Amino acid sequence: MIVLGIETTCDETAAAVVERAASGGGKILSNVILSQIGEHAAFGGVVPEIAARAHVEALDHIIAKAMSEAGKSFTDLDGIAAAGGPGLIGGVITGLTTAKAIALVTGKPLVAINHLEAHALTARLTDNIPFPYCLFLASGGHTQVVAVRGVGDYMRIGTTQDDAIGEAFDKTAKLLGLGYPGGPQVEKEATRGDGKRFALPRPMQHRKDADFSFSGLKTRCGWKRSASRRSPIRTFRICAPHSRRLSSMSCSTGCAPVYVCSARNTARPRRWSRPAASPPIWKSARFYTGSPSRSAPNWSRRRSNYAPTMAP
């Protein structure tokens, strides 16, 4: 059985041709990936609209190249598979629409694939790991510990309560003003530092479940960086304890295999400042119900005159 797979859930456009032998083993005939790092670098992160447009422009060429490298034609395929989520909706729609068009023209069956399930089953494709096994799924948007008992049979043992591990790397890099993408930059700086220089938190370590929490670690790094403006601290001195703590938190579960989809984010340093307090919503011009002849409400009047109006 030969299947064309399409992946457009985030900022990478990818297509692969996979062959499954009669014995059940899989073989990757081709795997073509186009990264969009250049398109998003100026914005310090993935912009969904830009990602979707980039998928539209590149997907046809990526599919053609994957088919060429595999030495197969569309008539040789037994099916079309495309990631149906979770992911950025613009990219998901682009990939599914393209897959539907190919399936319609060739008369081949179409299968929408759950993005996370694909991660969970990759170990069987690449390493032929038998069921059951424990999976530690770590990416830019997800951090989970899952018991994989069979195809379609999964039990989530633990998950993040706030940020994903990749998100913690990305946001920390942005707080520290590192280059794009953020995760590899944090790891690079960490190799130059001392992992014991700062005492960073390890939340939820006394709980009996296998859940994670990374937002406090990210916030503490931001505080250390803010304090360093008065007493300068080299960036790598903060990165080393950060990476050491993340590694200890994620590896303590003892689960394998581990898949890490690291970092995107951040182009240049930005100074953080607390935003000014917003006026009460009843003072917003959007909810002003006074005379339409006035361009702005008179706040000296009674509050009841400017009560919010609810849209039908």
GIKA-V20452 format. One record per residue. N is the residue number from 1. PSI is psi as a letter, one per 40 degrees, with the letter a starting at -180 (none if undefined). NEAR is the number of other C-alpha atoms within 10 Angstrom. D_CENTER is the distance of its C-alpha to the mean C-alpha in whole Angstrom. Layout:
N/PSI/NEAR/D_CENTER  N/PSI/NEAR/D_CENTER
This chain:
1/h/13/31  2/h/19/29  3/h/23/26  4/h/25/24  5/h/23/20  6/h/27/17  7/h/26/14  8/f/29/12  9/d/27/9  10/b/24/7  11/f/26/9  12/h/18/11  13/h/27/14  14/i/22/16  15/i/28/19  16/i/23/21  17/h/26/24  18/h/20/25  19/h/19/28  20/h/14/29  21/i/11/32  22/d/8/35  23/e/6/35  24/e/12/31  25/i/13/29  26/i/18/27  27/h/14/27  28/h/15/24  29/d/18/27  30/i/19/24  31/h/19/21  32/h/17/20  33/h/15/17  34/h/15/16  35/i/12/14  36/f/18/14  37/d/18/14  38/d/10/17  39/d/15/16  40/e/21/14  41/d/19/15  42/e/14/18  43/e/14/16  44/f/21/14  45/i/22/10  46/h/20/9  47/h/15/12  48/d/18/12  49/d/13/15  50/d/16/16  51/d/23/13  52/d/23/15  53/d/13/18  54/d/20/17  55/d/28/16  56/d/19/20  57/d/11/22  58/d/13/20  59/d/23/20  60/d/14/24  61/d/12/24  62/d/21/22  63/d/23/23  64/d/15/27  65/d/17/26  66/d/22/24  67/d/22/27  68/d/13/30  69/d/15/28  70/e/17/29  71/f/12/32  72/i/15/32  73/i/10/33  74/d/18/31  75/e/10/34  76/e/12/34  77/i/20/30  78/e/17/31  79/i/21/28  80/h/23/24  81/h/23/21  82/i/27/18  83/h/25/14  84/e/21/15  85/i/20/12  86/i/14/10  87/a/19/8  88/h/18/9  89/d/16/13  90/d/19/14  91/d/29/13  92/d/22/14  93/d/21/17  94/d/20/18  95/d/28/17  96/d/24/19  97/d/13/22  98/d/17/22  99/d/23/23  100/d/19/25  101/d/12/27  102/d/18/27  103/d/20/28  104/d/12/31  105/d/9/33  106/e/16/33  107/f/13/33  108/i/17/31  109/i/16/29  110/h/20/25  111/h/18/23  112/h/17/19  113/h/18/17  114/h/15/15  115/d/17/11  116/d/15/11  117/d/15/15  118/d/12/15  119/d/15/13  120/d/23/16  121/e/18/19  122/d/14/18  123/d/18/20  124/d/14/23  125/d/16/23  126/d/12/22  127/e/11/24  128/f/13/26  129/h/13/26  130/i/11/28  131/i/13/27  132/i/12/26  133/i/16/24  134/h/22/21  135/h/24/18  136/h/25/15  137/h/22/12  138/h/21/10  139/a/18/6  140/d/20/3  141/e/18/3  142/i/18/7  143/h/25/10  144/i/22/13  145/h/25/16  146/h/19/18  147/h/20/21  148/h/20/21  149/e/14/25  150/i/13/25  151/h/10/24  152/e/9/23  153/g/10/24  154/i/16/21  155/h/12/21  156/h/13/19  157/d/15/20  158/i/17/18  159/i/21/15  160/i/18/13  161/e/12/15  162/b/15/13  163/i/21/10  164/i/22/8  165/d/30/10  166/d/24/7  167/d/25/7  168/d/26/11  169/d/30/11  170/d/28/10  171/d/25/12  172/d/28/15  173/d/32/15  174/d/25/15  175/d/22/18  176/e/25/20  177/f/18/20  178/i/22/19  179/i/20/18  180/h/25/15  181/i/24/13  182/d/30/13  183/d/28/12  184/d/18/15  185/d/18/17  186/d/26/17  187/d/18/18  188/d/15/20  189/d/18/22  190/d/21/22  191/e/14/24  192/e/13/27  193/a/17/27  194/h/15/28  195/e/20/26  196/e/14/29  197/d/12/29  198/i/16/28  199/g/11/28  200/i/21/24  201/i/16/23  202/g/16/22  203/i/15/22  204/e/14/23  205/e/14/25  206/e/7/28  207/i/8/26  208/e/7/27  209/i/11/24  210/f/17/21  211/i/19/18  212/i/23/16  213/h/20/16  214/e/24/15  215/d/19/15  216/d/16/19  217/d/20/18  218/d/21/16  219/d/17/19  220/d/18/22  221/d/23/21  222/d/20/21  223/d/12/25  224/d/15/26  225/d/21/25  226/d/17/27  227/d/12/30  228/e/13/30  229/d/9/31  230/d/8/34  231/g/8/34  232/h/10/32  233/h/14/30  234/i/12/28  235/d/19/24  236/d/21/24  237/d/19/26  238/d/27/23  239/d/29/21  240/d/23/23  241/d/21/23  242/d/27/19  243/d/20/18  244/d/16/21  245/d/20/20  246/d/18/17  247/d/12/18  248/d/11/21  249/d/18/19  250/d/20/17  251/e/13/20  252/e/10/22  253/d/14/21  254/f/12/23  255/i/16/21  256/i/14/20  257/i/15/19  258/h/15/16  259/h/15/13  260/h/14/11  261/g/14/8  262/i/18/8  263/i/25/8  264/a/27/8  265/i/26/10  266/h/28/14  267/d/20/17  268/i/17/20  269/i/14/21  270/i/11/22  271/h/8/24  272/h/9/23  273/i/6/26  274/h/5/26  275/i/6/27  276/i/6/30  277/h/6/31  278/i/8/31  279/i/8/34  280/i/7/34  281/d/13/33  282/e/17/37  283/e/17/37  284/h/15/35  285/d/13/37  286/d/10/34  287/e/15/36  288/h/19/40  289/e/14/42  290/a/15/45  291/h/9/47  292/e/9/46  293/d/6/48  294/i/8/46  295/e/9/43  296/i/12/42  297/i/18/43  298/h/13/46  299/e/10/44  300/e/6/48  301/i/9/48  302/i/9/48  303/d/10/44  304/d/8/45  305/e/14/46  306/f/20/42  307/i/16/41  308/i/15/37  309/h/11/38  310/h/6/36  311/i/4/35  312/none/3/36
